[in-house]
Amino acid sequence: MKYATILMAAVVPTAPALGHHSDAGIDMNSSVVLEGTVTEFHFRNPHAYFLIEVPNTNGEVAEWSLQMGSALGLSRRGWSRDTLAAGDRVSVEAHPAIGGRPYGIVQAVETPRETIAAAGIYEPDPTARATSLEGIWLSRASEQVAYPGGIDGFFLAQLELSEKGQAARDAYDPLSPENPEAQCIGRPSPGMIVSSTRYPLQIQLNEANGTVVIRSQYWDEVRTVYMDGREHPDASVRFLPGHSVGHWEGDTLVVDTTNFLDHRSPYQIGVPSGGQKHVVERYRLIQDGARIAVEFMLEDPEYLVGQMKHSRELVYSPHVQMEPFDCDPEATRRFLAP
C-alpha cells in the first residue's frame, strides 16, 4: 500500500482474514485501497472506527465508514485515541462491504508519518509464573487452529445443529437489530474461553466466602461460581451468564453452568441457545504456573446435536490490565445495514 496525493479506490485480491466479530456482509476475499481525508475517529468498544472522504473519478466525494477491532485490542498493539485525527490524509486497505455500500473492515492505515496495522492479535509472553489459578490469562492465537471467518468459522466447524438450530440459523440476519451485538449484549460461556486470544480472562479465588469469580474483558462478563455445595436453582430462574456451581477434583477446578437466558446468537452464527444449554469447564495449572489448561463441554439439545468439546492453554499474563470493555451503543450498531 502506498500513500499518494491522487485519491483512488482499487480492488485487490487477498487471503481470508480472521475476525473477532461476524464478517457477514463483508467481502473478506478482496480488499480496496482508499485514499482520502479523515473526518472522524472514534476509539471505542466493541469496534473503533473512522470516517474518510474519498473523491470519486467524477469529482464527487464518497464518505466511507471503516471498522477496526476494539479499542482495547488496538491499544495492546500501540493504537490510542490520538493515532488518527480529523484532517489526516490517509491510505487505507480494507475489506469492503458486499453490494457497494461504502463500509469496510480495516487491515492497515498509512499516513504521511507511518503505516499502522489495524489487523492482528497481541500474543502474551509465557515467562511469568503463577502459584495458583488466580490471575489474568490469555491464549496465544498462533497456538490455535485458524478457521476462515474467525469465531464464525470456529463454531461452524465444531457445532452440529439440530433441525430447530439450523432453521434459526437460516432465518438469522446478522446485519439487523436482532444481532445481540447491536444491543451491547455479550456472548456468555463458553464465549469467554473462545475469545481469550483477544480478551483476557481473570480468575479470583475467594476461599473466605466459598466462591470463585471468573471475569472476561469481553463484554465485561462476570460470573460467580458457588463452591459451597449448593445446587442450581429451579429451571425457571435464568440469568444471562447462567448460574455456576463448582468443585475441585484434585488440582482441577470444575465449573458447571446452567439456567441461561435465551440468547439469539451466543456463537456468533445465528444459532440460538435456550434454557437447556449446559456448559462444564475445567481449569488446571500447568508448566510450573506459566499456563493453565482449559477445556469445556457444551450441550443444548434444543438447538445442538450431541456435545461440543474444546481445549486450549492460556498463558499467565499479569502485565495485562483488565480494563472495562464498556460497549458503546453507537459504535456497536454501525455495522447494521441501512
Secondary structure, 3 states (H helix, E strand, C coil): CCCCCCCCEEEEECCCCCCCCCCCCECCCEEEEEEEEEEEEECCECCCEEEEEEECCCCCEEEEEEECCCHHHHHCCCCCCCCCCCCCEEEEEEEEECCCCCEEEEEEEECCCCEEECCCCCCCCCCCCCCCCCEEEECCHHHCCCCCCCHHHHHHHHCCECHHHHHHHHHCCCCCCCCHHHHCCCCCCCHHHHCCCCCCEEEEEECCCCEEEEEECHHHEEEEEECCCCCCCCCCCCECCCEEEEEEECCEEEEEEECECCECCCCCCCCCECCCCEEEEEEEEEHHHCEEEEEEEEECCCCECCEEEEEEEEEECCCCCCCCCCECHHHHCCCCCC
